[in-house]
């Protein structure tokens, strides 16, 4: 363990080890995906248009389903958040 890693551990700021099976929302809803399936150039723009205050993936998960589904219907080609998420996963995995 390096001195820097030890200091981070002691300060409670150990770096997050990313799960190799986890795909970040940034990668999943990349600019190409958003441009293809919505009128937004980025996932961030999509969230801003819905007035969602989102800083983490947990924040996205905490948006009430009904509210997020309505925003998805208005702003994308999808019927709901679940179908948008499923399509993004399929497209990401096909790369």
N, C-alpha and C positions, 0 to 999 in steps of 0.2 A: 504494500500500500504506500502510495506516495504521500508526501507531506500535505500536498494540496487536497488529496482525497480524504485524509485524516481530518484536516481542518473543516472540510465540507460536512463530514459525518458529525463532528463535534458541534457544529453550528446547526445541525438538523436540516442541511441543505444538500443532502446526497443527491447526485444526479439521477434522474429517472432513467431506468433501463427500459427501452421501448420493447414491447411485446412483438415478436416477429409476425404473429398472426393478426395483429391489430393494424388497421389502416386508418390513418388520421383523416378527419373530415376535410382537411386542406387538400390531401391527395385524392380522396374519393370524389369530392366535388370540385375538381380542378376547373380552371377557367374554360377549358375546351368543353367540358361536360356542361357547365352552366350556360355557355353561349349556345350550345346545341339544343338544350332542353328548356331554355327560359329566355326572357328578355334581358337578363342580367349577365354582366361580364364576369362576375365572381360570386362565390358563395357569401362573401362578406357584404356585397351590395344587396344580395337577396335578403339577408338578415336585416340590414339597415332599413330597407324598404318596408319591412314588417314591423319596424320599431322594436326589434328584439335586442335586448342588452345581453350580448353573448361574448364571453371572454374565453370559455373553455368548452370542451365537448360535453361536460356535465351540464353546463348551462343550456345547451341545445336539448339535451335529454330531459331537462326540467320544464321545457315549454309545454303547456297543456296540449295534448294531442289534437283536440278539436280546433283550437286556435291555430296551431301549426298546419293542420290539414287544410283549413280555409285559405291560409296564405299560399300554400303549395298549389292549390287549385287555381287561385287568382293569378299567380306569377309564373307557373310552369305548365308543361304539357302533361303533368301527372294528376291522377285522381286523388292522391293522398301522399303523406310523408312516407309511408311504408313502401309504396310502389316506387317512389323517387329513390329511396335508399337501396332497394333491391336492384333497380336498374344501374345505379352507380356502382354497386358491388360487382354486378355481372360485367359491366364495361371495363372496370378496373382489372378484374381477373383475366379478361380476354386479351389484355396487353402483353 
